[in-house]
Amino acid sequence: MIRASLSVPNGISGFWRFRKGAPKVRVYGGYALDDKRRFTGEDRAQRFLEAFRFDSVPANEAIAAGTPVGPLFAYFNNDSWTDQPFAEGAVLIGDAAGWNDPINGLGLSITYRDVRMVSDILKAAGPGAKPDFAPYAEERYERMRRLRFAGQLQAALDMEFGDTARARRHAYHHRRMSDPTLGMHGVAVLAGPEMVPPEFFTEDHRQRVLEAG
Ligand SMILES: Cc1cc2nc3c(=O)[nH]c(=O)nc-3n(C[C@H](O)[C@H](O)[C@H](O)COP(=O)(O)OP(=O)(O)OC[C@H]3O[C@@H](n4cnc5c(N)ncnc54)[C@H](O)[C@@H]3O)c2cc1C
């Protein structure tokens, strides 16, 4: 995966390319919510590819001049959650229990951990016994709170547009060179949210990361 986050005149930010075996790639791009009708109509896939034509990334010409071979889908970047993912006779896992903003790309990791935790609880309870899902609910509550926080920071940094957002992004990348702790939300995404101390999921930290510089 090649990932870049840019602020560019044509309003596409934070784009991703996934190699699918030459000469195919899958491309993702983020654009503003108030521009949500931008890629509609029959030629939307082609126009989406053309939006990757940036002066700062000349090699993107290969994408912009490409031929769409699959559909173009758009998704809102958001989270959903429940504080108690179980009830008498039922337990929710994966997206049904609440999803994390796809900007983090963690949906399957979250789902697999849910499966493991719920399976372990069911196995420990044994046949006929009432399983206690409270530890799963407690762990998931904090895990998703932290991932929600990380996703919100990433979205504010990579997926906001206009001069103010661009200046903040620029300042963030500069400040991060001398203070790597500003990027701890990225560690939470890559290594697991429990690997990062709790003080990096607070309003103080959010303000520190997002200050204009
Ligand atoms: C834009 C986007 C990008 C993403 N990128 C990533 C990524 O890079 N990495 C990552 O890990 N995750 C990513 N995800 C998230 C990931 O796809 C989901 O979190 C994951 O698929 C959730 O798994 P799940 O089993 O809970 O739900 P699903 O995969 O949605 O599976 C639920 C299944 O239940 C079926 N179903 C629904 N209702 C019924 C019914 N009544 N009867 C029978 N079957 C039913 C559905 O058809 C579906 O097959 C992304 C999501 C989006 C939207």
The ligand as a Gaussian input file, in Angstrom:
#p B3LYP/6-31G(d) Opt

LIG

0 1
 C      -14.923000       2.089000       2.788000
 C      -14.527000       1.016000       3.754000
 C      -13.194000       0.648000       3.840000
 C      -12.790000      -0.327000       4.736000
 N      -11.476000      -0.667000       4.772000
 C      -11.089000      -1.623000       5.610000
 C       -9.714000      -2.011000       5.670000
 O       -8.859000      -1.490000       4.961000
 N       -9.360000      -2.960000       6.546000
 C      -10.269000      -3.556000       7.349000
 O       -9.900000      -4.417000       8.140000
 N      -11.579000      -3.232000       7.305000
 C      -12.007000      -2.276000       6.466000
 N      -13.336000      -1.935000       6.424000
 C      -14.286000      -2.492000       7.397000
 C      -14.626000      -3.967000       7.200000
 O      -15.076000      -4.182000       5.881000
 C      -15.727000      -4.328000       8.210000
 O      -15.438000      -3.786000       9.464000
 C      -15.867000      -5.830000       8.334000
 O      -16.240000      -6.360000       7.076000
 C      -16.907000      -6.171000       9.391000
 O      -17.122000      -7.549000       9.409000
 P      -18.497000      -8.111000       9.904000
 O      -18.397000      -9.612000       9.782000
 O      -18.863000      -7.539000      11.229000
 O      -19.614000      -7.543000       8.900000
 P      -19.780000      -7.806000       7.348000
 O      -18.481000      -8.047000       6.678000
 O      -20.674000      -6.695000       6.863000
 O      -20.563000      -9.174000       7.307000
 C      -21.926000      -9.267000       7.666000
 C      -22.553000     -10.295000       6.746000
 O      -23.867000     -10.594000       7.218000
 C      -24.732000     -10.664000       6.095000
 N      -26.104000     -10.396000       6.566000
 C      -26.641000      -9.212000       6.923000
 N      -27.910000      -9.377000       7.315000
 C      -28.167000     -10.693000       7.222000
 C      -29.324000     -11.478000       7.489000
 N      -30.452000     -10.947000       7.949000
 N      -29.226000     -12.804000       7.270000
 C      -28.080000     -13.368000       6.819000
 N      -26.967000     -12.658000       6.545000
 C      -27.026000     -11.346000       6.747000
 C      -24.203000      -9.617000       5.134000
 O      -24.625000      -9.861000       3.819000
 C      -22.695000      -9.800000       5.310000
 O      -22.178000     -10.784000       4.439000
 C      -13.760000      -0.957000       5.551000
 C      -15.098000      -0.597000       5.459000
 C      -15.499000       0.381000       4.563000
 C      -16.954000       0.744000       4.466000

